[in-house]
């Protein structure tokens, strides 16, 4: 009986000591956050998130901050075009968000869709288009089920890259081609091209490159979209429809990305007059 009691007391002491050590590490990680030392804070939070008793109220705080710091590191690397790292953090964040769904409210759960969008950007940046499309399907499914949060319920950013001294952001709309091609003007994808500040952030929108619905419905053309350039603040630039760059309903994203970079180089022959 005494032996069993001794074992029980040792077990309890070990658990208490373990939780005390986790609390100390949590406090250290919190201090690191206050000094913006994200990477070291991330390493600690990641470690104690796996070790903390999931029933302990401390776990809620650890998980919350772990999601936050992982998300911030994903963003920093994505904006710096370090896409292998942003993908790593993005996939980790998705798992942490999944873990947090049973601890936090529905608003927290919606973070999943924003992170899915970020993962898509990273896969595009790495040229892994097929993987990007798998995550894009998740967003389209949520769109059809009306589950997407405000700010992501009509379109999403799917690619970002820097070109010389410009920032290029690609956005895709969930809306599909209308049955009546003459009922409206419709852009499936828009690339926004910005000049940049000294710190690399967006300054002025120079022009947009629209993947615009093609109104000619002659089946022989096999064209659903055509690239169109529209000026904003850019000067000494040409705008118009770029008939050399066309696409079918199932857009070849690898070709599209390559085409956009050709246009950024100035390789286009627009056949329409200036806007």
Buried (B, 14 or more C-beta within 10 A) or exposed (E): EEEEEEEEEEEEEEEEEEBEEBBEBBEBBBEBBEEEEBEBBBEBBBBBBEEBEEEEEBBBBBBBBBBBBBBBBBBBBBBEEBBEBBBBBBBBBBEBBEBBEEEBEEEBBBBBBBBBBBBBBBBBBBEBBEBBBEBBEBBBEBBEEEBBBEEBBEBBBBBBBBEEEBBBBBBBBBEEEEEEBEEEEBBBBBBBBBBBEEEEEBBEBBBBBBBBBBEEEEEEEEBBBBBBBBBBEBEEBBBBBBBBBBBEEEBEBEEBBEBBEBBBEEEBEBEEEEE
